[in-house]
Amino acid sequence: MLMRVPTATIRTQVSVPLQLADGYTTEARVFSFDGLVDGREHLTFGLGDLAGARPPGGYERIPLVRPHSECLTGDVFGSERCDCGPQLREAVERIADSGGFLLYLRQEGRGIGLYAKLEAYALQDKGYDTVDANVAIGAPIEARDYDLAAHILFDLGYPEIKLLTNNPAKVEALREEGLEVIEQLPLIVKASPHNKRYLATKKERMAHKL
């Protein structure tokens, strides 16, 4: 059964030049919104040929889309305990090349929050994997709301997308919200001694296609 997504409106759209940590540069059209389902401050970055001002009626194309959940430790500080920072970096360039949107969603730690994520990290240091650590602290294994991504994309005028993700749950969730995901494209996974077990758990216990 398809969900009916409530109406949101674009609050602000502004052009922002980006320079990432490795020197890569591009231009983004950054959108903020009123009326999102959770009332929080999420951002969307229009990249590539979708970085210009949004024309009346929206754009006439199928965009490449990456819903990326906020990860302060990985995105900002380059933590090697996860693959979030490299995925964000790869997504920005690939979307800029193809034309589409990066949805930066304020859902730290797969939705459990920064402090809870660090508590789970402490248990991982004692031998727990990422799934069992969440369970041990009384947190959900997965607490992100993908209806939020659908909410944003419908507001931007995109019922059809190409999805940049390794997570089949994102594909299923967005389709349940009424979006047509016409193609799933994988991200490159960069393993290190610090995230090898984390990546293995995502593949073996969370069905990520790595």
Order of alpha helices (4+ residues) and beta strands (2+ residues): beta-beta-beta-beta-alpha-beta-alpha-alpha-alpha-beta-alpha-beta-alpha
